[in-house]
Amino acid sequence: MKIWLDGGLQDIESARVSVFDHGLTVGDGVFETVKATDGETFALTRHLDRLTRSARGLGLPDPDLDEVRRGCAAVLAANPTPLGRIRITYTGGHGPLGSDRGEHPPTLVVALGESKRRPDSTAAVTVPWTRNERGALTGLKTTSYAENVVALARARQHGASEALFANTVGQLCEGTGSNVFVVLEGEIHTPPVASGCLAGITRALTVEWTGAKETDLPLDVLERADEVFLTSSLRDVQAVHLVDERQLPGAAGPVTAKAMRVFDERSGDDLDP
């Protein structure tokens, strides 16, 4: 296994990042997860645009996107896999043991891991913690992911693959690594970015390709929605058959099934939409 680290390929056994890297010590970094199929990335331009927005939101220098693209191509060529996730991590680099940044350049890592096609449907649980729709990191895809680790562990304990958050005013927000959609009277709705959710790449394409509406939704919409589905780079569009104790009919309702079909067709036609 080879990874891209600060300008070149390295063996995973010998690649080293400083123990004083700000991404490690204080979570000062951003990242992207990109789906790769048979050596081809999906929606890479959109992911790199968001990587830049996240970096700017943290006050990091803009990443060298040409280098990131080279890194992605290099790890895909060095590690052939039918379905994988590319993880692009960009941190504040070597820094002091505190919140202030040092004078060292950022760290860039591009790594590839194998993945498996997700099931057509899954279970999700709601959690008692909230997303802060007014926080300094709202809308940024940062490496400060510990609250997602805790929430996802709660989901796993209940036999689910995702945990769903409300925001501080009780509105449905997002999952730990996904966006959430609900179907009400045949129409698809998803929380707006103002709810505090991440502006997901798959979310945006699903809204564009299905005509879904961005709507402020109370958390209890999950108790009455006709259908629920999740979107993310590795889930694509995935039906939810169980939310907490509520069983939803079928593996995928008719609206969700159509959204899944549309996404498969459109994403297959254009790898960088």
Sequence and secondary structure as in RCSB ss.txt:
>XXXX:A:sequence
MKIWLDGGLQDIESARVSVFDHGLTVGDGVFETVKATDGETFALTRHLDRLTRSARGLGLPDPDLDEVRRGCAAV
LAANPTPLGRIRITYTGGHGPLGSDRGEHPPTLVVALGESKRRPDSTAAVTVPWTRNERGALTGLKTTSYAENVV
ALARARQHGASEALFANTVGQLCEGTGSNVFVVLEGEIHTPPVASGCLAGITRALTVEWTGAKETDLPLDVLERA
DEVFLTSSLRDVQAVHLVDERQLPGAAGPVTAKAMRVFDERSGDDLDP
>XXXX:A:secstr
 EEEETTEEEETTT    TTBHHHHS  EEEEEEEEETTEESSHHHHHHHHHHHHHHHT     HHHHHHHHHHH
HHHS  SEEEEEEEEE  B  SSSS  SS  EEEEEEEE     SEEEEEEEEEEE TTSTTTT  BS  HHHHH
HHHHHHHTT SEEEEEETTSBEEEESS EEEEEETTEEEE  GGGT    HHHHHHHHHH  EE   BGGGGGT 
SEEEEEETTTEEEEEEEETTEE SSSS HHHHHHHHHHHHHHHH S  
